Amino acid sequence: MSEQHLVESELSSETVFDGVLLKVRRDQVRLPNGTSSIREYIHHPGAVVILAFLPNGNLLFERQFRYPLRRVFLELPAGKIDPGEALAETARRELREETGYLASQWEHLGVMHPCIGYADERIEIFVARDLRCDGGQALDHNEFIDVIEMSPEEARQAVFDGRITDAKTITALFWLERC
């Protein structure tokens, strides 16, 4: 089935904000009916999220303060893709830095787009198995993270009772049925 009748075409594009992590773009587009409109969106380099299984079957989780909402969140290990970095390398690096663990088995499960109405961000979902501790976290100078473990059942319950509200974590947990 053709989707061409839904497609918008870029007429012009400008950067209206160029930050450390995010860039805000304003594009003029031609709509499917021939008229034009403005689309503003955030350009994001992309990220990974990791379902990291401990030998006992539990998953690694993190507790981290997230400034935009000014509260601590419970989420799976995750992080930004660096320029030129392969997705699998990002996943390995983030797991090691944030949790202090290495994994000998990796699988890419899929991708999610957390904010399709105003951002081009994608988050690649990985599963990591055969974890072993590698001597502790190697956090960035501006990161403060507690690492905890939860069973998959506890994690599902944490979604339903509101302790986990992070979209990337909820989406990745959906993939547990395939792991």
VENKA-V694178 format. One line per field, one symbol per residue. psi: psi as a letter, one per 30 degrees, with the letter a starting at -180 (. if undefined). Layout:
# VENKA-V694178
psi: ???
This chain:
# VENKA-V694178
psi: kkgeffkkkkelkkkfkjaeelkkkjkklklfgflllkkklkkkflllkkjjklfgflkklkkkkjeefhlklkllkllkklkgkkeeeeeeeeeeeffgklkfkkkkealljfiffglgkkjkklkklhkkkhgllillfgkjkkklkkleeeeeeeefggfjfkeeeeeefefeff.
